[in-house]
């Protein structure tokens, strides 16, 4: 109902403007070109003020209507993201104030200084003070904002705390692969020519290969590999080692206010500390279906729109329980080498006894 009423009002306003314009044309024919120009200026001046008022009301209305659907309606879900929020609010405050002032001056001047026989035009070709003012002030403000941004960027990409957990994130068309180091705390080596989408999605070096001059890396045997869902711990720093299996992707962590390119052959890093578990965010956002999302923020092909992963933020004990249930990818591909799997001989003996 509100939408239909808004559309009706907009149409009515345009009809009124159209009728005023047509009336002005008729007046021009009757009174002559000069009088028509003066009348047109008056109409344009009135319309400028009207657009100013309606425009500012529209900005306020859209903000009040849609702000709750933006990320800024809720605080950052990471400690580091708080800096991004502060920087964004500062930028919005400065640009918002400038926007409102310049728009008011622009439309008000068009009305205030319309053609008038009693006003003499003043013209000057140059002013060093004005040029220094409107170039110097924006340059200083933008420099400050850039410096703040660079300091924050350096912080996010600096060395993570020593107690941080480490997760390797690999983008592919069109999904995400997450790797955790096993009990040895070390990531095994990988090689792109070893990639097998069915059994070895990251190309981990599991066996000797004379043709590729590769030797089996035991550190790969306990690496945990997951697709589409990444588990991290609330309150514990997590370092992401980011790469790509094919084209350039981009790890977008909107709720955490962070992002980083995923480039083939060039690992990038990023670290953050989650503030809320997924369950807590469901209550904060009043959304029972809430999920932390990892999106691809770089156009990467036809399926780019579907490249979404999920981040589950849990308490430490829940993470430990989840990790205890995971089986290294090596043993998934070679179940006969899994020490926890039942041995064939024991199974045969058990069957024989029965």
N, C-alpha and C positions, 0 to 999 in steps of 0.2 A: 504494500500500500504506500509506504514512504517513498519507495523507488519510483512508482508511477506518478506520485505527486511531484517529485523532483523533476522528472522528465517533462511533465505538463507545464511546470513553472518555467523551465528553460525554453520550451517551445514558445510559450506566451511572450517571454522577454524578447526573443528573436523577432516575433511578429510585430511587436511594438517598435523595435528598432527599424524594421523594414518599412513600417508605415511612416515613421518619422522621416526616414530618408526620402520616401516618395513625396511626402508633403514638402520637403525642402526643395525638391526638383520643381514642383509646381510654383513655389514661391519665387524661385530663381527666374522662371519664365516671366512672371508678372512684375517683379521688381528690378530685374537686371542682374548682370553678372557680379558686380561689386557687392551688392547687397546680399546676393546668394552666398558669396564667399564668407561674409561676416556671419551670416546665419549658420553656415556649415561649421565654422569655427566654434560657435556657441554650442551647437549640437555635439560636436566632437569633444569639447571640453566637458560637457555634462556626461557623456558616455565614459570618458576616462575616469571620472570620479566614481561613476557607478561600477565600472569594472574593478576599480581599486577596492571598493567596499565588498562587492560580491566575491572577489578573488581572495581577500583576507578571510572572509567568512568560510569560503570553500576550503582553504588551507586548515583552518581550525576544525572544521567539521570532519574532514578526511582524517586528520590526526586523532581526534577523539573516537572516530569510528574504527580505525584500523590499527591504532597503536598496540592494542592488546594482542594482535596477531603477529607482531614483530618480535624479534629476539630480544630487543631492549626492554620488553615488558617484564623480563625476569633477569636476574643478575647472572653473571658468567658462572658456568659450572666448573671453572678451573681457577686456581689462584693466579696464574699468569694472565688469564683472560681479563682479570679485573683492570689491568693496565690498559688493555685494548678498549674496554668500556669507558674508562676515564678519558682516554685520548679521543674516542668517538664523540663523547658528550661535549668535550672542549671544542672539537671541530664543528659540531652541530650548533653549539651556542654562538660561536663567532660568525659562522656563515649565516645562521638564522637571523641574527641581529642585523648583519649587513644586508641580507635579502629584504627584510621588512623595511629598513630605512630607505634603501635605494628604490624600492617599488613605490613607497609612499611619495617620495620626492619626484619620481618620474611621472606618475599620474597627476599629482597635485600641481606640478609646474605646468603640465600641459593645459590644465584648467585655469590656473592663476594667471599665466602669462600668454593667454590667447590674444589674438589681434585686437588692438584698441587704439582708436584715433587719438586718444589723450595721452598715450604712452610713447615715449621716444625710445627707439632701439639703441642700445649701447653695444658696441662691438669692440673686442680686443683680440689681437692675433696670437698673443703669446703671454704665458705667465710661468716663470721658473718655479715660483712657490707652489702653485697648484700642481704642476707636473711632478715636483719632488714629493709632494704630499700623496698624490694618488698612485705613484709608483713605489715610493719608499716604504710607506706604511704596509701595503699588502706584501711587499717583499720580506719585510722583517717578520710579519706574522706567519707567513708561509715557511720561512726559514726555521722559526721556533717549532712549528708543527712537524716539519721534516726531521729536525734533530730529535724530538721526542719519539717519533716513529722509529728512527734508526737505533736509538738506545733500547727501545722495547724489543726490536727485532734481534739485536745482538744478545739480549737477555734470553730470549726464547731459543736461540740457536747455539747458545754457549754450552759448555760442558755441564752435563746433568750431575746432580748430587751423586756421591759414591754409592749411596744405598738405593738408588733408583732401579726399578725393574726395567728390563730392556725387551722391546718387542720389535721384530722386523716386519715392516709392512711393504708388500709388493703388489703393485697394481697390474691388472691384466685386462684385456678386453673380454668381458665387461664385469669385473668383480675384483675382490681383494683377497689376498693370501696373507695370513699372519703366522709368524714363526717365533716360538719361544725356545730359549736354550734349555737343555735338559739339566740333570742334576750336576753336570760338570760346570754349568754356568757359562759355557762357551758355544758360540755358533759354529757349526761345521762349515767347511768350504763348499762352494757350489760353482757350477759351470753351465753356461746357457745351452751348450750342445748336449748336455745330459737331460734336458727338460723332456719329460713325458707327461702329457696332461692327465693320463690315467693313473700313473703310479709314482711319478716324481715331478710334481708341478713346479718345483723350484730349481731342479737340476742339481740336487745334492750329490756329492761325490761319494758313492757307496762302495765302489769296487775299483780295482786297478783297470786302467785302459791304456794299453801300449800305443794305440793309434792316436789318442789325445794327450799322451804323456801325463796321465793322471794316476795318482795312487789313492787308494781307499783312505778316507779321513774318518777315524773312529769317532771324532767329535760330532759327526752328523747322526750317529746311531741313536742318540737320545733326544734329538730335536723334535719338539712338538709343532705340528703344522695344522692350522685351522683355516677354513675358508669362510668368509663373510661375517663372522662374529669374533670380536676381540674382547677379552676379559682383562680388566685392570682393577686396581684396588683403590678404594677411597682413601684420600689423605697420603698416598704414597706416590712419589714422583715416578713418572714413566717416560722413558726415552724411546722415541720412535726412530728406527733406522729405515729410511724410506727409499724405495727403488721401483723400477718398472720392468716388466717382462717383455714389453713390446713397444708401445708408443708412449709419448709424454702424457702422464695423468697428473692429478693434483689432489692431495689428501686434504679434504675440507672438513674441519671440525667446528661447525657453526656454533654449537652450544658451548664449546670451550673457547670460542673466539680465535681460533688459530687455523692456519693452512700452510701447506708446503708442497712444492712441486715434486713429482715422482718421475725421475728422468732415467731412461735406460743407461746402464753402465756408470752412472754418477750418483752414488749414494748421498742422500741429504739427511739431516737430523733435525729433530725438534723434541722438546720435552715440556711436560706440564704436570700439574698435580690436581687430580679430580677432587672436587669439594663435596659432591653429593652422590649417593648411590642412585642407581636407576629407580629403585623403589621410592626414594625420597623425592626425586624429581617428578614422579607421577603425582605426588601429593602437592608439591610446590606449584606445578602447572595445572593442577586439577584435571589431568588427562590420564585416565587409566591405561591408555594405549601408548603412552610416551616411550620413545626409544632415543638413546643417543645415536646420532647418525654420523657415519663417515661417508661423505659424498665425493664424487670426482668433480672438481671445479675447473677442469680444463677439457674443452671439446676434444673427444678422443675417438670418434667414430659414430656409426649409426646407432649403436646401443648405449651411447653416453648417458641418456636419460635414465637408464635402468641400473646404472653402476652405483649401487648403494650397499653399504655395509652397516653393521650394528656394533655398537660398543656397549658392553655390559659392565657397569661400575658396581662392584660388590665389596663387602667387608672382607678383611684378610682371611677369616676362617672359611668363608664361602669360596674364596678364590683357591685356597689350599685344597678344599674338598673337590672342586672342579678339576684342578690340576692333577689330583691323585687318580682321577678317572680317565685321564688322557693317555693314549698309547702313542709312542713315537712313530712317525711316518715310516721309518725304516722297518719296524716290526709289522706294520700294516702291509708293506710291500713284500716282506720276507717273513711270514708267520712262522716258518720252520725254525727261524733263528731267535724267536722270542723265548727267553728263559722262563717266563711266567706261563707259557702255553703248555698244556699237558703233553707229555712225551708219547710218541706212538707206541713204544714197547709197553709202557704202563697201561695204556688203553687196551691193548691186545690182551695182556694178562688179566685185566679186570673182567674183560668179556669172557675169557676162557674159564675163569673161576665161577662165573655165574652160569 
